[in-house]
Amino acid sequence: MTDVAEKATALRALHTAPELLTVVNVWDAVTARVVSDVPGTRALATASHSVAASRGYEDGENIPVEEMIAEVGLIVASTSLPVTADLEGGYGAAAETVRKAIGVGAVGANIEDQLKPLSEAAAQVEAVMAAAAAEGVPDFVLNARTDAFLLGAEDPLREAVTRGRAYLDAGAPVVFVPGKLDEEQISTLVEAFGPQRLTTIAVPGSVPLRRQQELGVARVSYGPWSQRAALTALADLVESVHAGGGLLEGVRPLN
């Protein structure tokens, strides 16, 4: 487990460094290899929505946990970079699901709170971090996600601040607040959590990466948008072929 523990420490250091960590999410071994080979890539993150879609499942823990973990293992085996896994809400047993992910080499995870009662959600964070430590990976990078914005909390910013602080107190190193956040909201969250403790998702119209780095964001991920970009390129190729064309310019061979 030493190699896994070392990768976890390296991944945590990427979050605490002042330079913004960007992760373009992957969903299988070939996308992991492609992203890993691009200069500047320092870590990989899976996207649960994309993994599920690639196997024919709807998002929302419809893919069996065994299949999700198996795919994470294939991704880990395809790269030397640290890999963090999107494990949705933890399949009803977040600590055990994280233990399984560590078993295949993952050194971080996203776990959704799904707006469970705060005490329950914070206890889940504490249990995950305890399980990781018991597996010999104390620097496991739990990206504790709050769905305050996605699930329409009455005051999403206040709810995200309250929940994020509780998750940090419970041992999570970073808090993930997905949604289309504006600069003021990001500033409020960074002030509440501290610099390099907030992670966000890039969506069309997001605050530019350089500005997020200036504000003290730790990491920006791309969730299912990377798969949507790849599938858009595939659809464009199909349209070109149907119109009598061929391969589009700029297509590169895989190693």
N, C-alpha and C positions, 0 to 999 in steps of 0.2 A: 504493500500500500504506500510505500515511500514515494514512488513516482507520482501517484495520485495526490498525495499530500503536498508534494513540491509544486505540482501544477496548480493546486488550489491556492497556495501561497502566492504564486506568480499571478494568478488571475485576480486575487484580492489587491495586489500591488498595482495592477493596471487600473483598478477602480479608485484607489486613493491618490494616484498620481494626478497632478494638475492638468495634464493633457487629457482631453476627452477621449474616452474609449468608444469606438463605433463598432457595432457588430451587425453585419448583414446576414440575416438568419438563413439557415440551411434546413433541409428536410430529408436528405439521404446521403449516402456515401459519395456519390458523384458530385453533388452540389457542395459538399464539404471539401472535396479535393479542389474543385474549381476556386472556391472562395479562399481556401488556405494558400493557394499558389499565387494569389494576387499580392504583389508587394505592398507592405503596410498592414496586412491583416495580422492581428496579434492574438486573437481569440475567436472562437466560434460559439454561436448560440443557435439552438434549434428553435423552431416555431411549431407549437403543438397543432395549430390550425393547419399548417402546411403538411406536417407529417400525416395527420389524419386524412387530409384531402388526397394525398398521394396514394393512400391505401384504400380509398373509397368510402371513408367515414365522414360524417358531419362533425363539426367542431363541438366541443363540450363534453369530453370524456366518453364519447361514443366508441373511440378506438380502445380496445382492451389494454389495460396497463401493461400486460406482458408484451404486446406488439409495440407499444410506445417505447418501452425500455429496450427491447431488442433493436429498434431503429437507432436509439441513442448509442447503443453499443457499436453498431456498424459505423456510425459517424465518428465516434471516438477512435475506432481502429483505423480510420482512413486518414488521420492527421496526427501530427506531433504537437499541435497547439492545444491549450486548455479548452475544454468544451463545457458550456453551461446548458442545461436542459430545461425546456419549458414543460412543466408537469401539471399544467392546468391547476385544479384545486387540490391535487394530491390524491384523487380517487378515494376519498373518504378515510384515508390513512396516510397522511402526508409524510410522517416520519418514516414509515415503512417504505413508502414509494421512493423517498430520497435515498434510503439505505440501498434499495435495489439499483438506483441510478449510480450511486457511488460504486457499487459492485461491478458495473460495466465501464467505469472510468470517468464518469461525469464529476466535475469539481465545483459545480454551481447549479442553481435551479431557480426557476420562477415558480412561486406558489401563490395562487389567487386567494384573496380572503372572501370573495363572493359576498361581501357585506354581512358575514356572519356576525353575531354579537361580538363586541370588541374583546371581551375577556376570553372567549373561545378562540378567536383569531390570534390573539397574542400568545395564548397557550400553545397553539399549533406552531407558531414560530419558535417558541422555546423548545418544543419537542423535536423539531427538525434539527435545530442546532445541536441539541444533546445527542441525537442519533448520529449526526455527522462526526461529532467528537468521539463517540464510542467506536466509530468505524476507523478512527485514526486520522480524521481529516478536520481538525479544529478550525482551519481557515476556509472551510466550505463557504462559497459565496451565495448565500440565500438572498435572492432578489425578491424581497417580500412585497407582493403586489397588492395594492388596494384598488378596488373597483368603484371607488367613490364617484368618479366621473362617468365611467362606462355604464353603471347601473342606476345612475340618476339619483344620487343622494340629495336630500333637500338642500343642503349647502355643501356642494362637493369639495370645495377648497378647504373649508373648515374640517370636514370629515376626513379628508386626506391628511391634513396636518395632525389631527388627533390620532388617527390610526398609524400613520407613519412613525410618530414619536413612540407610540406603544411598541411597535415592532422593533425599533432600534433598541429600546430599553430591554426587550426580550432577547436581544442578541443578534438580530439581523444586521449585517454590515451595510446594506443598502436597501432602499425602498423604491419600488417601481410604481409610478403613477401614470398609467396609460390614459390617453385622451389627447385631444387637440388643445394643448396648453398655450396660453399667451405668455409674453415676457413677464408680465406682472405676476401671474400665477407661479411661474417657475421661480421667480425671485422670492416670493413668499415661502415656497416650499424649501428652497435652499436655506433661507434664513431660519426656518423652523427646524430643519434636520441637521444643518451644518454643511459646509462644502464637501463635495465628492461623496454625498450620501444619497442623492436623488438620481434615479434613472428614468428616462422618458422613452417614448416611441416616436419615430418620425412618421408623419402623415402628410399628405399634401397641404401646404400652407404652414407647416411647422416653423417655429423660430429657427433661424439658420444655425448650423452646427457651431460656427465660430462664436456666435453670440452665446449659445448654451455653454460653451467652454468658459467664456468670460464670466458667466453667471455662477459657475461652480458646479455644473451638472457632472456626474461621474460617468454616465454611459448613455448612449442613444442606440436603440435597436430598431429593427425594421419589420419585425413580426411577419405577417403574411404578405407584406408588400413586395418582398423579394420574389416570392413565388408568382405573384400576380405579374410582375415585370417579366419574368421568364416565360410565362404562359402567353403574355401579350406578344412577345417576340415570336413564339411558336405560331400563334394565330396569324401574325403578319406574314410569316413564311408560307402558311397554307393559302392565304389570299393571293400572294404573289404567284404560287404554283398554279392555282386555279385560273389566274389571269394569263397564263402562258409564260410566266417568268421562271426564274430559277432561284438558286440560293442568293440571299441578300448579301450585299457587300459587308465585309468586316467579320465574317464567320471564321472563328479560329478553331483549329483542331485541339482536342483534349490530349493531355499527356498520357 
